[in-house]
Amino acid sequence: MPIALPAAGILLLASCSSTQAAVPDAIDPDGDAAQGAACDAVELGAITRCENFYEDFWPEIDRQMDALYETAKETDGGRLVIWDWYELAPEVIAQFNERYPDLTIETRGLTYNLSSAVISAKATGSRNSDILSGSLVSAAAMTDEGFWADVDWTDFGVPEEFLTVGAPGMLPDSINGSLMQYNRDAIEVPSTLDGLLDPAYRGKVSIANYNPIVFSGYGMAEGEDAMVDLIGELKSSGNLVVLEDQNSPLSSGDVPVALNQTLYNPNPSLAVAPFEHSGVFAQFSGVNSDAENPSGAMLWSLWNAFDPEWLKLRMTDERFSTTQVPYAGLPSSVFEQATGLMKTNADALLQGLENGSATETVETRDDWIAMITAADDALNG
């Protein structure tokens, strides 16, 4: 039961730039956050991993979360509104309420309409989501309209190295990216998208029409023209078919390769693999500048991203196996405990990062948007 969809199938909204919003009802940290901790850094592409996160950073974050809870439960009657791609599963809410019982979560799943719903609620004066979420690309409209409250997460103990990829106010909470899903009983997959041009893959590769982002990393590396030509060749050769339902033919082996993101199907015949020029993207959460319970929004964001007991469940409990892979900046020990589908997906995404997968940054966001648009035109035009 996914709590968010990857940055794919993005409905880009026209928006105008505005200044970053201040935190509503200005939330200050509880005392001075620990300033002495230094990140034991390991570079994974654009992402910096802090191997000492739980020893040297988490205790202060945990202390700040206790203070945020005291404020959140006295704000708006302890109501916390969370809109996301999908509504939060009851099991996820139950885990949060096990530690924070005096907060009542109201959740909606809005898929492609998430950004427009947040913007419309502000315009109409309706109760808005306290939380924002998404990638740099999928949340572009909310960013450009100034909806990410400018929280300095380092004041609450978060390593500054975690905050170099996103825009101000964006707390990285997970990763997702483009992968080749495949039925290993039926076929082997190449290490590149160009390899799928081999005649052996005729009619064997699928993609959903909303998923042009799969090709965008190739375009960022090789250029738009090369990307468009590749999509055209894959389609004209008959190797690539556009399917609304990729899952059934993937499981049966009728179309045994699916260009997609993380795998949600527990069929033991299925696997995922990174490929050259794939993209691995940070996903973010943060406080809506229109939030009525900003303390609750900060608490949820920190808990969902970093709480070790919650992450252990995500990595080991099949009830949570289709949630996003935790942020790659967390220590390797977080990922080493993974089992089942979470291990399958985490191993592939981390391998992609280690092998040079591209990652969106604030500086390259608009280039990615342009490349996704060009891929969409080539795939569906």
VEXDREN-2710 file (C-alpha; in Angstrom, 1 decimal):
% VEXDREN-2710
k/r/px/py/pz
1/MET/0.0/0.0/0.0
2/PRO/2.1/2.9/-1.2
3/ILE/2.1/6.2/0.6
4/ALA/3.3/8.1/-2.5
5/LEU/3.8/7.6/-6.1
6/PRO/7.2/8.2/-7.7
7/ALA/7.9/11.4/-9.6
8/ALA/6.3/10.0/-12.8
9/GLY/3.3/10.8/-14.8
10/ILE/3.6/14.4/-13.7
11/LEU/0.9/16.9/-14.6
12/LEU/2.9/20.1/-14.8
13/LEU/0.9/23.2/-13.7
14/ALA/1.5/26.7/-15.0
15/SER/2.7/28.7/-12.1
16/CYS/4.4/32.0/-11.3
17/SER/7.4/32.5/-9.1
18/SER/7.0/33.9/-5.6
19/THR/9.1/34.4/-2.5
20/GLN/9.5/31.5/-0.1
21/ALA/6.9/31.6/2.6
22/ALA/7.8/32.0/6.3
23/VAL/6.8/29.2/8.7
24/PRO/3.2/29.9/9.8
25/ASP/3.1/30.9/13.5
26/ALA/6.9/30.8/13.5
27/ILE/8.0/27.6/15.0
28/ASP/11.3/27.8/16.9
29/PRO/13.4/24.8/18.0
30/ASP/13.3/23.8/21.7
31/GLY/16.5/25.4/23.0
32/ASP/19.6/25.3/20.9
33/ALA/19.9/22.4/18.6
34/ALA/23.2/20.5/18.9
35/GLN/25.8/22.2/16.7
36/GLY/28.8/20.0/17.3
37/ALA/27.9/17.0/15.2
38/ALA/29.8/16.5/12.0
39/CYS/28.6/14.2/9.2
40/ASP/30.6/11.0/8.6
41/ALA/30.1/11.5/4.9
42/VAL/29.9/9.0/2.1
43/GLU/29.0/10.5/-1.4
44/LEU/26.3/8.7/-3.4
45/GLY/26.1/10.8/-6.5
46/ALA/24.3/14.1/-5.5
47/ILE/23.3/12.6/-2.1
48/THR/25.5/12.6/0.9
49/ARG/25.1/9.7/3.4
50/CYS/25.8/10.4/7.1
51/GLU/26.9/7.1/8.5
52/ASN/26.9/8.5/12.1
53/PHE/23.3/9.9/11.8
54/TYR/21.7/7.8/14.6
55/GLU/24.7/8.2/16.9
56/ASP/25.2/12.0/16.6
57/PHE/22.1/13.6/15.0
58/TRP/19.1/11.5/15.9
59/PRO/19.1/12.2/19.7
60/GLU/18.6/15.9/19.1
61/ILE/16.0/15.4/16.4
62/ASP/14.1/13.0/18.7
63/ARG/14.2/15.7/21.5
64/GLN/12.9/18.3/19.2
65/MET/10.1/16.0/18.0
66/ASP/8.9/15.6/21.6
67/ALA/8.6/19.4/21.9
68/LEU/6.8/19.7/18.5
69/TYR/4.3/17.1/19.7
70/GLU/3.4/19.2/22.8
71/THR/2.6/22.1/20.6
72/ALA/0.9/20.1/17.8
73/LYS/-1.6/18.4/20.1
74/GLU/-2.7/21.8/21.4
75/THR/-3.1/23.2/17.9
76/ASP/-6.3/23.0/15.9
77/GLY/-7.6/20.5/18.4
78/GLY/-4.7/18.1/17.6
79/ARG/-5.9/17.8/14.0
80/LEU/-3.3/17.0/11.4
81/VAL/-4.3/17.1/7.7
82/ILE/-2.2/15.1/5.2
83/TRP/-2.8/15.1/1.5
84/ASP/-0.7/12.9/-0.7
85/TRP/-0.7/11.0/-3.9
86/TYR/-2.6/8.2/-2.1
87/GLU/-4.3/8.5/1.2
88/LEU/-2.3/7.2/4.2
89/ALA/-3.1/3.6/5.0
90/PRO/-4.7/2.9/8.5
91/GLU/-1.7/0.8/9.4
92/VAL/0.7/3.8/8.8
93/ILE/-1.5/6.1/10.9
94/ALA/-1.6/3.6/13.7
95/GLN/2.2/3.4/13.8
96/PHE/2.3/7.2/14.1
97/ASN/-0.4/7.3/16.8
98/GLU/1.3/4.6/18.8
99/ARG/3.9/7.2/19.7
100/TYR/1.8/10.4/19.3
101/PRO/-1.7/9.3/20.4
102/ASP/-3.2/12.8/20.8
103/LEU/-3.1/13.7/17.1
104/THR/-5.9/12.9/14.7
105/ILE/-4.8/12.5/11.1
106/GLU/-7.2/13.3/8.3
107/THR/-5.9/12.0/4.9
108/ARG/-6.8/12.3/1.3
109/GLY/-5.3/10.7/-1.8
110/LEU/-5.3/13.1/-4.8
111/THR/-3.0/11.5/-7.4
112/TYR/-2.4/14.0/-10.2
113/ASN/-4.5/16.6/-8.5
114/LEU/-2.3/17.0/-5.4
115/SER/-0.7/20.3/-6.4
116/SER/-3.8/21.8/-7.8
117/ALA/-5.8/20.9/-4.7
118/VAL/-3.3/22.6/-2.4
119/ILE/-3.3/25.7/-4.5
120/SER/-7.1/25.7/-4.8
121/ALA/-7.6/25.3/-1.1
122/LYS/-5.5/28.4/-0.5
123/ALA/-7.4/30.4/-3.0
124/THR/-10.8/29.5/-1.6
125/GLY/-9.9/29.7/2.0
126/SER/-10.6/26.0/2.6
127/ARG/-8.8/23.8/5.2
128/ASN/-5.6/22.9/3.5
129/SER/-3.1/20.1/3.9
130/ASP/-0.6/20.7/6.7
131/ILE/2.0/18.7/4.8
132/LEU/3.5/19.1/1.4
133/SER/5.2/16.2/-0.4
134/GLY/6.8/15.3/-3.7
135/SER/9.9/15.5/-5.8
136/LEU/11.5/18.7/-7.1
137/VAL/9.7/18.0/-10.4
138/SER/6.3/16.8/-9.1
139/ALA/6.1/19.6/-6.6
140/ALA/7.3/22.3/-9.0
141/ALA/3.9/24.2/-9.0
142/MET/3.8/24.2/-5.2
143/THR/7.4/25.4/-5.0
144/ASP/6.9/28.2/-7.5
145/GLU/3.8/29.4/-5.8
146/GLY/5.7/29.6/-2.5
147/PHE/3.9/26.8/-0.6
148/TRP/7.0/25.3/1.0
149/ALA/7.4/27.1/4.3
150/ASP/11.0/28.1/4.8
151/VAL/11.8/25.8/7.7
152/ASP/15.5/25.6/8.6
153/TRP/15.6/21.9/9.4
154/THR/19.2/22.2/10.8
155/ASP/17.7/24.1/13.7
156/PHE/15.9/20.9/14.6
157/GLY/19.1/18.7/14.3
158/VAL/19.0/17.6/10.7
159/PRO/22.4/17.4/9.0
160/GLU/23.0/20.3/6.6
161/GLU/24.3/17.7/4.1
162/PHE/20.7/16.3/3.7
163/LEU/19.5/19.7/2.5
164/THR/21.7/20.4/-0.5
165/VAL/19.5/18.6/-3.1
166/GLY/16.1/20.2/-2.4
167/ALA/14.7/23.7/-2.3
168/PRO/14.5/25.6/1.1
169/GLY/12.0/23.9/3.4
170/MET/12.2/20.5/1.7
171/LEU/13.1/17.7/4.0
172/PRO/14.2/14.6/2.1
173/ASP/12.3/11.6/3.3
174/SER/12.8/8.9/0.6
175/ILE/14.1/8.0/-2.8
176/ASN/12.6/6.5/-5.9
177/GLY/13.7/6.2/-9.5
178/SER/13.6/4.5/-12.9
179/LEU/14.2/0.8/-13.0
180/MET/13.7/-2.1/-15.4
181/GLN/11.2/-4.5/-13.9
182/TYR/11.5/-7.9/-15.5
183/ASN/10.4/-11.5/-15.3
184/ARG/13.6/-13.4/-14.7
185/ASP/12.0/-16.7/-15.6
186/ALA/11.3/-15.4/-19.1
187/ILE/14.2/-13.0/-20.0
188/GLU/17.4/-11.2/-19.1
189/VAL/17.7/-7.5/-19.4
190/PRO/20.5/-5.3/-20.8
191/SER/22.3/-2.7/-18.8
192/THR/21.3/0.2/-21.1
193/LEU/18.1/1.4/-22.7
194/ASP/19.9/1.2/-26.1
195/GLY/20.2/-2.5/-25.5
196/LEU/16.5/-2.9/-25.7
197/LEU/16.7/-2.2/-29.4
198/ASP/18.0/-5.8/-29.9
199/PRO/15.4/-7.7/-32.0
200/ALA/15.2/-10.3/-29.2
201/TYR/13.1/-7.7/-27.3
202/ARG/10.4/-7.3/-30.0
203/GLY/7.1/-7.0/-28.2
204/LYS/8.8/-7.8/-24.9
205/VAL/9.1/-4.3/-23.4
206/SER/6.3/-2.2/-22.0
207/ILE/5.8/1.3/-20.6
208/ALA/2.8/3.2/-19.3
209/ASN/1.9/6.3/-21.2
210/TYR/2.2/8.4/-18.1
211/ASN/5.8/7.4/-17.5
212/PRO/8.1/9.4/-19.9
213/ILE/10.3/10.2/-16.9
214/VAL/11.9/6.8/-17.5
215/PHE/13.7/8.2/-20.5
216/SER/14.6/11.6/-19.0
217/GLY/17.9/10.6/-17.5
218/TYR/19.0/9.3/-20.9
219/GLY/18.1/12.7/-22.3
220/MET/19.9/14.6/-19.7
221/ALA/23.1/12.6/-20.4
222/GLU/22.9/12.1/-24.2
223/GLY/20.8/15.1/-25.3
224/GLU/17.1/15.6/-26.2
225/ASP/17.6/14.6/-29.8
226/ALA/19.2/11.3/-28.9
227/MET/16.5/10.5/-26.4
228/VAL/13.7/11.3/-28.9
229/ASP/15.4/9.1/-31.5
230/LEU/15.7/6.2/-29.1
231/ILE/12.0/6.4/-28.1
232/GLY/11.1/6.5/-31.8
233/GLU/13.2/3.5/-32.7
234/LEU/11.9/1.5/-29.8
235/LYS/8.4/2.2/-30.8
236/SER/8.8/1.7/-34.6
237/SER/10.7/-1.5/-34.1
238/GLY/7.8/-3.0/-32.2
239/ASN/10.1/-3.7/-29.2
240/LEU/8.3/-1.2/-27.0
241/VAL/4.6/-1.3/-26.4
242/VAL/2.5/1.2/-24.5
243/LEU/0.3/-0.5/-21.9
244/GLU/-2.1/0.8/-19.3
245/ASP/-1.6/-2.4/-17.3
246/GLN/2.0/-3.5/-17.2
247/ASN/1.7/-5.7/-14.2
248/SER/-0.3/-8.6/-15.6
249/PRO/1.8/-9.3/-18.7
250/LEU/5.0/-8.8/-16.6
251/SER/3.8/-11.5/-14.2
252/SER/2.7/-13.9/-16.9
253/GLY/5.9/-13.3/-19.0
254/ASP/3.9/-12.3/-22.0
255/VAL/5.6/-8.9/-21.9
256/PRO/8.5/-9.7/-19.5
257/VAL/10.2/-6.2/-19.3
258/ALA/8.5/-3.2/-17.9
259/LEU/10.1/0.3/-17.8
260/ASN/8.8/1.6/-14.5
261/GLN/9.9/2.5/-11.0
262/THR/10.0/0.4/-7.8
263/LEU/8.3/-3.0/-7.8
264/TYR/5.1/-3.5/-5.9
265/ASN/4.3/-7.1/-7.1
266/PRO/5.5/-9.9/-4.7
267/ASN/5.7/-12.5/-7.5
268/PRO/9.1/-14.2/-6.8
269/SER/9.8/-14.4/-10.5
270/LEU/10.0/-10.6/-10.8
271/ALA/13.1/-8.5/-10.2
272/VAL/14.3/-5.0/-10.9
273/ALA/17.6/-3.6/-12.3
274/PRO/19.0/-0.1/-12.7
275/PHE/20.3/0.8/-16.1
276/GLU/22.8/3.3/-17.4
277/HIS/21.4/6.9/-17.4
278/SER/18.5/6.0/-15.1
279/GLY/17.3/8.6/-12.6
280/VAL/17.2/8.2/-8.9
281/PHE/15.3/11.1/-7.3
282/ALA/14.9/12.4/-3.8
283/GLN/11.3/12.7/-2.5
284/PHE/10.6/15.4/0.1
285/SER/8.1/16.5/2.7
286/GLY/7.6/19.8/4.5
287/VAL/5.3/22.3/6.0
288/ASN/2.6/24.0/3.9
289/SER/2.7/27.8/4.2
290/ASP/-1.1/27.5/4.5
291/ALA/-0.9/24.9/7.3
292/GLU/-3.1/25.3/10.4
293/ASN/-0.9/22.8/12.4
294/PRO/2.6/23.5/11.3
295/SER/4.1/21.8/14.4
296/GLY/2.2/18.6/13.5
297/ALA/3.5/18.9/9.9
298/MET/7.1/19.1/11.1
299/LEU/6.6/16.3/13.5
300/TRP/5.1/14.0/10.9
301/SER/7.9/14.9/8.4
302/LEU/10.7/14.1/10.8
303/TRP/9.0/10.9/12.1
304/ASN/8.3/9.5/8.6
305/ALA/11.7/10.3/7.4
306/PHE/13.9/9.3/10.3
307/ASP/12.3/7.5/13.2
308/PRO/14.4/4.2/13.5
309/GLU/11.5/2.0/14.7
310/TRP/9.2/3.2/11.9
311/LEU/12.0/2.7/9.3
312/LYS/12.7/-0.8/10.7
313/LEU/9.0/-1.7/10.1
314/ARG/9.2/-0.2/6.6
315/MET/12.3/-2.3/5.8
316/THR/11.1/-5.6/7.3
317/ASP/7.3/-5.8/7.6
318/GLU/5.5/-6.8/4.4
319/ARG/2.5/-4.6/5.4
320/PHE/4.7/-1.6/4.6
321/SER/6.8/-3.1/1.8
322/THR/5.4/-0.8/-0.9
323/THR/6.2/2.5/0.9
324/GLN/9.0/4.5/-0.6
325/VAL/12.6/3.5/0.0
326/PRO/14.1/5.6/2.9
327/TYR/16.4/8.5/2.0
328/ALA/19.8/7.3/0.9
329/GLY/21.5/9.8/3.2
330/LEU/20.7/7.5/6.1
331/PRO/23.3/5.0/7.3
332/SER/23.9/1.8/5.4
333/SER/22.7/-0.1/8.5
334/VAL/19.1/1.1/7.7
335/PHE/19.2/-0.6/4.3
336/GLU/21.1/-3.7/5.4
337/GLN/18.1/-4.8/7.5
338/ALA/15.8/-4.8/4.5
339/THR/13.9/-7.9/3.5
340/GLY/11.5/-8.9/0.7
341/LEU/10.3/-6.2/-1.7
342/MET/12.0/-3.4/0.2
343/LYS/15.3/-5.2/-0.2
344/THR/14.7/-5.7/-3.9
345/ASN/13.9/-2.0/-4.5
346/ALA/16.4/-0.5/-2.1
347/ASP/19.3/-2.6/-3.5
348/ALA/18.5/-1.6/-7.1
349/LEU/18.1/2.1/-6.3
350/LEU/21.3/2.3/-4.2
351/GLN/23.2/0.4/-6.9
352/GLY/21.9/2.9/-9.4
353/LEU/23.2/5.8/-7.2
354/GLU/26.6/4.1/-6.8
355/ASN/26.8/3.6/-10.6
356/GLY/26.1/7.2/-11.4
357/SER/22.4/7.6/-11.8
358/ALA/21.3/11.2/-12.4
359/THR/19.5/13.1/-9.6
360/GLU/17.4/16.2/-9.9
361/THR/18.7/19.2/-8.1
362/VAL/17.3/22.7/-7.7
363/GLU/19.7/24.0/-10.4
364/THR/18.6/21.3/-12.9
365/ARG/14.9/21.0/-12.1
366/ASP/13.7/23.0/-15.1
367/ASP/16.0/21.0/-17.4
368/TRP/14.4/17.8/-16.1
369/ILE/10.9/19.2/-16.7
370/ALA/11.8/20.2/-20.3
371/MET/13.3/16.7/-20.9
372/ILE/10.2/14.9/-19.4
373/THR/8.0/17.0/-21.6
374/ALA/10.0/16.1/-24.7
375/ALA/9.9/12.4/-23.8
376/ASP/6.2/12.6/-23.3
377/ASP/5.7/14.1/-26.8
378/ALA/7.9/11.4/-28.3
379/LEU/6.1/8.6/-26.4
380/ASN/2.5/9.8/-26.8
381/GLY/2.5/12.3/-29.6
END
